[in-house]
């Protein structure tokens, strides 16, 4: 049976699946050395230039540095900073608990009244610099999210 004109049969040289070329060149940001990047991140400044703040508010990362255009908002530093902060703060608090109650004379209520607020304050104080340092490390190793889609599809788009 002959095929209509313009229709071809599959042959070995034709691919059966097509995948688009999604490779985009990574943005080039001139980054300083590790120590300088970490210092700038801990200071909550842009790790690339150190000129502009890295945050809008308490924890929201600036989408792009207004000074050097580093893509700070594309760095996925959402989940790691709270865990790192907990690790650091709880080591400090447990060390203080052990040293302050070496004789065993502190009651549980006194421990709760002193160390729970201390832990909360230490967490809140350390979270922003730790997130800045995490931002610096991830930007230094060029770990970026892909560009976000322009708009999220809605249910009406699929009908």
N, C-alpha and C positions, 0 to 999 in steps of 0.2 A: 504494500500500500504506500503510495507516494504522499509525502507531506505537502501541504500548501506552500506556496512560495513565501519566503521570509521566515519560516519556522525551521529550526535546526534541532537535530537530536543531540542529546548529551554525549559528549565524547570525553576521553580521558584528559584532554587539555583544558576543559572548561570546569571552573570550580562549581561545586554544588551549593556552597554557602557563600554569602557575601558579607563581609564585615567592613564597616566604614573605617577609614583612617582617623582615629581619634587622637593621634599624637599631636600635641601642641608643644611648641618650644616653651620650656620653663622660663618664668621671668628671671631676669638676671639682676640680682641685688648684690652690690658690693658689700660684702660682710667683713668686719674686722676679725681679729683672732678670737680664740675661744675665751680667753680671760676678759678681754674688752667686751665681747658680746654678753657674757654672763654678768659682768659688772653693770652694763647698761640695762639688762633685763631685771636684775635685782633692784635697780633704781627706778624701775617702772617707766623707762624711756624706750624709744625705738631701738632695737638691738643693732640695726644697720647703721644709723647715723647718730643716735644719742641726742638729737635735737628736739624731737617732738614727743609728747606723752604717748605711751602705748595703749592707754585705756581711756574710754569715755565713761566716766562714772567709776563705780567700785570695781567691777570685774568685766565689763563689756569691752572687748578689744576693738580698737579703731580699725575700720575697714582697710585703710591704706594710710601710710605715713604721709602727712601733708608736706614734709620737707624733702624726703627722698623717694616717695612712692613705693616703698616696700609693702608687699601684700600681707599686712599683719592679720587682716580679717580672714584670710584663707588658711591660716595655720590652725590645725586641729588641737588646740590646747584646752579642751573642756573638761576632760575626766581625770587626767593625771594630777593636776595641782592639788585638788582636795586630798587625794591619797598621800601624796608626798608631804603635805602640810600635816596631816594626821600622824604620819610616821615621825616627823621631826618633833611636833609639839608633845606627843605622848611620851616620847623618850625623855624629853626634858621634865615633864610633869612626874613621871614615874621615878626619875632620879631624885627630884626634890622630895617626893613622898618618902622614899627609902631613907634619904639622909635626915629628913626632919623627924621621922618617927623611928629612929634607931632603937630607942628604949621601949617602944611599944606602948607608950602612955597616952597617945592621941586617940580620942574616941572617934567612932565612925561619923557622928554628926559633925564634929569639928573638921574632919577630913573632907566631908562633903561640902561644907560651907566654904572652905578655903580652896580646894582643888578643882571643883567643878567650874566656878567662875574663872579661875586661873586658866583652865583648859580652854574655855570658850574665848576668853580675851586673847590668849596666845594663838588660837586658830584664826581669829579674825585679823590679827596683826600680821601673821605670817602668810596668809593666803594670797594676797596681792603680789608681794615680791616673789613668792614661789611661782605664781602663774607667769610673771614677767620673765623669770629665769627659764621656765619651760618653753615659753614663746621664743626666747633667744636660742635655745638648743634646737628646737624644731625648725626655726628659720635658718639656722646655721647649716643644718644638714639638708635643707631644701625640701622639707616634708610639708607639702601644701595640698589642700583640697583642690579638686577640679573646680572650674568656674561654676557657680550656682546657676540653675536655669532661670530665665527671665521671670517666669511666673509659674506657680504650681498649677498643674491641670486640675480642673474641677469636674464634678460628675456631669455637668452640662456639656463639657467638651467631648465626652465619650458617647453621647447620644446622637 
